[in-house]
């Protein structure tokens, strides 16, 4: 991140636990081994951008568990979505889910998330760190894109191209206490016993502490294999449910690898993947067969 010579910028006073720049990712490079990356809760980032007057693919901040302080070098419009948290502009409390007018030099405080994992912050004009393969996203698996945000970073802001919408508030569902995810079986469901497939749709799993932007590892009843031996590495997609040797499902998220050698029993419906981006460790997870 640049630390000087930027006239219009967000200055990072406190970066929090893990804050990264994210847009909607860099699709189309899987054949080169490059993951898509992008926001783990893409719907929340799209909403924040719309509220800030940006195109939906502008880059913003993905803030893990809140706890961030920023200062704008000029008057800007901000929007905060995703995990609910307390927001302050100077000494004024503000609401998430609507455009926020921030005077030049005002301190913006994003408090701890009270539910969910990831807070999204968009600024009018978008964050314009350099692109890598057409995206400004930080990919934590491959290392592509900008480094994670640190205290003292100066994040450049692009020119404003549109006014924020005239809305009082934009409702966005809070992170769910438990998840029911639609699953499309395959491509390797035939590598599992019929009882394992029945278990997948009958049992309750929980998100483990081994969860990050790469994937959400679950704990619960093991899924037993019908086919032993090794599977040649094959392509992976967002939401793929891979089953390693211990039988515990692992659901791949934004920074997932492009190939893997363990069988994929099914794929979480794209409309449900954002829910996992907000699931804290311990969140109950159950599955629904999307073909029924």
C-alpha positions in Angstrom: 0.0 0.0 0.0 1.2 3.5 -0.7 2.3 5.6 2.2 2.7 9.0 0.6 2.0 11.2 -2.4 -1.7 10.3 -2.5 -4.0 13.4 -2.3 -7.4 11.6 -2.1 -7.2 8.6 0.2 -8.3 6.6 3.2 -5.6 6.7 5.9 -5.5 3.5 8.0 -5.2 4.4 11.7 -5.9 0.9 13.0 -6.1 -2.0 10.6 -7.8 -4.6 12.9 -7.2 -8.3 13.0 -7.3 -9.0 9.2 -8.4 -6.4 6.7 -8.0 -6.8 3.0 -8.9 -5.0 -0.2 -11.5 -7.0 -2.1 -13.6 -6.6 -5.3 -15.5 -9.3 -7.1 -12.3 -11.2 -7.9 -10.4 -12.3 -11.0 -12.4 -15.0 -12.8 -11.2 -16.7 -15.9 -7.7 -17.7 -14.9 -8.2 -21.1 -13.3 -6.4 -22.7 -16.2 -3.3 -20.8 -15.1 -3.8 -22.0 -11.5 -5.1 -18.6 -10.3 -8.1 -18.6 -8.0 -11.0 -16.2 -8.4 -10.6 -14.7 -4.9 -12.9 -11.6 -4.3 -15.2 -10.9 -1.4 -16.1 -13.8 0.8 -19.6 -12.3 1.1 -20.0 -10.9 -2.4 -23.6 -9.8 -1.8 -22.6 -7.5 1.1 -19.8 -5.9 -1.0 -22.2 -5.3 -3.9 -24.7 -3.6 -1.7 -22.0 -1.4 -0.1 -20.9 -0.3 -3.5 -24.4 0.5 -4.6 -24.9 2.6 -1.5 -21.7 4.5 -2.0 -22.6 5.3 -5.7 -20.0 2.9 -7.2 -20.3 0.1 -9.8 -20.8 -3.2 -8.0 -17.3 -4.4 -8.9 -15.4 -1.5 -7.3 -12.9 -2.5 -4.6 -13.7 -2.0 -0.9 -12.5 -3.3 2.4 -13.3 -6.7 3.9 -12.8 -6.4 7.6 -12.6 -9.5 9.7 -14.5 -9.0 13.0 -14.4 -5.2 12.8 -12.1 -3.1 15.0 -10.8 -0.7 12.3 -10.2 3.1 12.3 -9.8 5.1 9.1 -9.5 8.8 8.2 -10.4 10.3 4.8 -8.3 13.1 3.4 -11.3 14.7 1.7 -15.1 14.6 2.2 -16.3 11.2 1.0 -19.4 8.9 1.0 -19.0 5.6 2.9 -21.3 2.6 3.2 -20.9 -0.3 5.6 -22.6 -3.7 5.2 -22.1 -7.3 6.2 -21.6 -8.3 9.8 -23.5 -5.9 12.1 -21.2 -3.6 14.1 -21.2 -0.2 15.7 -20.1 2.7 13.4 -18.9 6.1 14.3 -18.0 9.1 12.2 -16.2 11.5 14.5 -18.3 11.4 17.6 -21.5 10.6 15.8 -23.0 7.1 15.8 -24.2 6.0 12.4 -26.2 3.1 11.0 -25.0 0.4 8.5 -26.8 -0.1 5.3 -27.1 3.5 4.1 -24.8 6.1 2.6 -22.8 8.0 5.2 -21.4 11.5 4.6 -17.9 11.7 6.0 -16.2 15.2 6.3 -12.6 15.6 5.4 -10.3 14.5 8.2 -13.1 12.8 10.2 -12.2 9.6 12.0 -14.3 6.6 11.0 -14.5 3.8 13.6 -15.8 0.3 12.8 -16.5 -1.4 16.0 -16.4 -5.2 16.8 -18.8 -7.3 14.8 -21.6 -8.5 17.1 -22.5 -11.4 14.8 -21.0 -12.9 11.6 -17.4 -12.5 10.6 -16.9 -9.9 7.9 -17.7 -6.2 7.6 -17.6 -4.5 4.2 -16.8 -0.9 3.7 -17.1 0.9 0.3 -16.1 4.5 -0.4 -17.4 6.6 -3.2 -14.9 6.3 -6.1 -13.7 2.9 -4.9 -10.2 1.9 -3.5 -7.8 2.1 -6.5 -4.8 0.1 -5.5 -3.0 -1.4 -8.5 -4.8 -4.2 -10.3 -3.3 -7.7 -10.8 -4.9 -9.7 -13.6 -7.8 -7.2 -13.7 -8.6 -7.3 -10.0 -7.7 -5.5 -6.8 -8.5 -8.4 -4.6 -6.1 -9.7 -2.0 -5.7 -13.5 -2.6 -4.5 -15.1 0.7 -3.7 -18.4 -0.9 -1.7 -17.4 -3.9 -0.4 -14.1 -2.6 -1.7 -12.1 -5.6 -3.0 -8.6 -5.2 -2.2 -6.1 -2.5 -0.8 -7.1 0.9 -3.3 -7.2 3.8 -4.0 -3.7 5.1 -1.6 -2.5 7.9 -1.6 0.4 10.3 -0.4 3.5 8.5 -1.3 2.4 5.0 -2.7 5.0 2.7 -5.4 3.6 0.3 -6.0 5.7 -2.8 -9.6 6.6 -3.8 -10.7 6.9 -7.4 -12.9 9.7 -8.8 -16.6 9.8 -7.9 -18.7 8.9 -10.9 -22.2 8.9 -9.5 -24.1 10.2 -6.5 -25.2 7.7 -3.8 -28.8 6.5 -4.1 -31.6 8.3 -2.3 -32.5 5.6 0.2 -33.3 5.8 3.9 -31.9 2.3 4.6 -31.2 -0.8 2.5 -32.3 -3.9 4.5 -29.7 -6.8 4.5 -30.4 -10.0 6.3 -28.2 -10.4 9.4 -25.8 -13.4 9.6 -27.9 -16.5 10.4 -27.5 -18.5 13.6 -27.6 -21.7 11.7 -27.3 -22.5 8.0 -29.3 -24.8 5.6 -27.3 -25.0 2.4 -28.5 -26.3 -0.9 -26.2 -28.9 -2.4 -25.8 -30.2 -6.0 -24.4 -33.7 -5.8 -21.3 -34.6 -7.9 -19.0 -34.9 -9.6 -17.7 -37.6 -7.3 -20.8 -38.6 -5.2 -20.4 -42.1 -6.6 -17.1 -42.4 -4.6 -19.2 -42.5 -1.4 -21.5 -45.1 0.1 -25.3 -44.6 0.0 -25.3 -44.4 3.8 -22.7 -41.5 3.6 -24.9 -39.6 1.2 -27.9 -40.1 3.5 -25.8 -38.9 6.4 -24.8 -35.8 4.4 -28.4 -34.7 4.2 -29.5 -35.9 7.6 -26.7 -34.9 10.0 -25.9 -31.5 11.5 -22.3 -30.3 11.1 -20.6 -27.3 12.7 -18.1 -24.8 11.3 -14.7 -25.6 12.9 -12.1 -23.1 14.1 -10.1 -24.1 11.0 -12.0 -21.7 8.8 -10.6 -18.9 6.6 -11.0 -17.3 3.2 -9.8 -20.6 1.6 -12.5 -22.8 3.0 -14.8 -23.7 5.9 -13.9 -27.0 7.5 -16.8 -28.8 9.2 -17.0 -31.2 12.0 -19.6 -33.9 12.4 -20.3 -37.5 11.2 -17.6 -38.7 8.8 -18.6 -39.6 5.2 -17.4 -43.1 4.3 -15.9 -43.9 0.9 -17.2 -46.6 -1.4 -14.1 -46.2 -3.7 -10.6 -46.5 -2.2 -7.4 -45.3 -3.8 -6.2 -42.0 -5.1 -8.1 -39.6 -7.3 -6.1 -37.6 -9.9 -6.2 -33.9 -9.2 -9.1 -32.2 -10.9 -10.7 -28.8 -11.1 -12.4 -27.2 -8.1 -15.1 -24.5 -8.0 -16.4 -22.1 -5.4 -18.6 -24.0 -2.9 -17.1 -27.4 -3.7 -17.5 -29.9 -0.8 -14.2 -31.8 -0.7 -14.0 -34.8 1.6 -10.4 -35.5 2.8 -9.2 -38.8 4.3 -10.8 -38.1 7.7 -14.3 -37.9 6.1 -15.0 -34.4 7.4 -16.4 -32.1 4.7 -14.4 -29.0 3.7 -16.3 -26.3 1.7 -14.1 -24.2 -0.5 -14.6 -20.4 -0.4 -13.2 -17.4 -2.3 -9.5 -18.1 -2.1 -9.9 -21.9 -2.9 -7.2 -23.7 -4.9 -8.0 -24.4 -8.5 -7.4 -28.2 -8.3 -7.5 -30.9 -5.6 -7.0 -34.6 -5.2 -9.7 -35.5 -2.7 -13.2 -36.4 -4.1 -15.8 -33.7 -4.2 -19.2 -35.1 -3.1 -21.2 -32.0 -4.1 -21.2 -28.3 -4.6 -23.0 -25.7 -2.5 -25.5 -23.7 -4.6 -23.9 -20.3 -5.6 -26.8 -18.5 -4.0 -25.8 -19.9 -0.6 -22.1 -19.5 -0.6 -22.2 -16.0 0.8 -23.8 -17.4 4.0 -20.6 -19.3 4.7 -18.6 -16.2 4.4 -20.3 -14.9 7.6 -20.3 -18.2 9.5 -18.4 -18.1 12.8 -16.8 -21.3 14.3 -19.5 -23.3 16.0 -22.3 -22.3 13.5 -24.6 -25.3 12.8 -24.7 -26.4 9.2 -27.1 -28.8 7.5 -27.5 -29.6 3.8 -30.5 -29.9 1.4 -30.4 -31.9 -1.8 -30.9 -29.2 -4.5 -32.3 -31.7 -7.0 -35.3 -32.5 -4.9 
